[in-house]
Amino acid sequence: MYELRAVWNDHLSLHLHCYPFLALQTFVCLLIEHRALTKLIQNNEEEDLVSRGRENVEPGHEITGDDAIDLIITGAVQSLETWLSINNGLFDDLALAWDSLDVPIVRRIVVHGQSKRPDWSADQKLDWLIRQEGILGSYRNREANLLILQHYETASEATRAQVIQWLESWIDAVPDTKPSQQIFDVFSMFSRLANHTKCVMAQEALDRVKKMVPKDLEPWENPEVGACSLSDSHFRPKSADLLLIHSAETPAEKLEALLETIQLEKHKHQKYDFIHNAVKAGRDDLDWAIGFQSSLIARSIHDEDLWNVLFQLWREKDLSAEEWNKLLKSWSAIQTPFVRALDLVIDLLNGRVASQPHPI
């Protein structure tokens, strides 16, 4: 992985302007093949750990800094941006083709590409976004949020009115003392637009949404919006449950806090994100990850999502021989009742043998 990143940073990226479309096609083909392969080994074909684990597709928001798949995503985005800068107006057909694919990360790159088009005005970018079905609340919601935040202020009054109407159409019609995630997302968006653009229409929309949420509800604190994009957690409430997970340190404590949180009905749609945040300490600390695995075994936890995310850490990591030996020893504790865990062990070992046939 180091050699691949070094080649990209020291050679290929420096000459990207000479062959942007060739590089773009290559990276997108790799993402399509990666999606096809991961679907073969996942029980849930709709699940996409790559897309859900990546905060947004812009460089600097990688899942980890050392994963090959992150480099491929970053390469695709940089190639697209370079190509768009010299090929105005040629993205339409390509965007339609990519958007029809069952590859979530590629569809997110489409939204990012539309936001970066130099041949489109802010009105055109926002108009395109509004016409996309099912984008709010989906894995593409992150890039959609960024597109709105980056282009709303410079759009015409008519387009801004359409954006507000579009966002309001997504929230629940009946006020509730326990706001849904949709209401919180829109409430946070309108708060950001009203406070930073001084748009009267955005303020009026915020006043309307405030009537649908508890008086003490605060929007997520917004970082500055510039060339960098926002984390998708920007639109998530600061809940006591999330703070409980973050404050837990040992694997056993982290698992305890996580189990208390994901069993709550209000978090059923955020289960994966809570798990992903909880186990990310294991990316750089194999012993911590093995400790988390031991806690799952000790408590007889068979939840497939928990095991899938844990093994995803190891699948994406370039493990040394010493780390492989540690894992092999730890897997001896996984007995027959842990069917999903044993399947994941076999998948990981098969992948290791296929990529590096020499002994561990």
C-alpha positions, 0 to 999 in steps of 0.5 A: 500500500505504501508503494501505491500511495508513493507512486500516486503522490510522487508521480501519477498525480503530478501529471494528472493533467496529461491523462485525466479521463484515462485515470478517471475511467481506470479508478471508476472501473476499480470502484465498480469491480470492488463493489461487485466483489464485496457484494459476493461476500456480504450477506446483505447486498444493499450494504456498502461499507465503503460508502457509509464509512467515508465521510465525504468523497473529497481528499482529506476525508479518507476512512483511514490514511493507508487504505488502497480503496481510499486512494482509489476514491481520492484518485477518482475525485481528483481525476474528475475535477481535473477533467472537468476543468478542461472539458466543460459540458461533457459530464452530462452523459457520464453522470447519467451512466454512473448514476444508474450503477449500483455503486454507492460511492460512484453515485456520490462522486457524481454529486460531487462532480456536479458541484464542481462543474465550472460550466454550471452556475449555482442555479444550475447546480441546485436545480440539478440537485432538486430534480434528483429523486431519493437523494435526501436521507440517502448515502448521497445526502452528505454531498447534497448537503455540501452542494447546498451549503457551497452554492445557496448564497450565490443562487438566485432568489427563485432558486433559493426558494425552490431549495427551501421548498424542497428541503421542507418537503422532506420533514414530517408534517405532524409536529412531534416532541421527539423530532425525527432525524429528517427534521433535525437535518433540515433544522440544522441546514436552515440554521446554517443558511439563515445565520451565515447567508442572512437570507430572509427566506431561510430565516422564515423557513427556520422559524417554521421548522422551530415550531416542530421541534422542542424549544431547547433543541440546538443545531449541530455546531457548524465549522467554517465552510470554505474549500473544505467540506463538512463532516456528515456528523455536522448534521447529527445531534449531540446526543448523550448516547453518542457522548457515552460511546466516545467517553468509553475507553477500553474495548469492554466499556466501548461495547457496553456503551454501544450495546446500550445505544444501538438497541434504542429505537431512536437510533435504529437508522444510525446503527452502522454509524455508531458501530463504525465510530465505536470500533475505529480505535481498532484501526491503528491498534490491533490489540484494542481490536482483538480486545473488542473481539474478545468482549464480543465472544465473552458476551456471546454477541452474534450481531452481524453488523458488529462482526462485519465492521470489526472484520472490515478494519482488518480487511482494509489494513495491510497486516504484517506477519506479526499481526496476522499471527496475533489474529490467528491466535485470537480466532482460536476462541471463536467457536461454532455458535459464532457462524458469521464470525467464522465465515468472516475469518474464512473470507479474510484468510482466502483474501490473504492467500489470494493476494499474497500466496506466500506463508504468513 
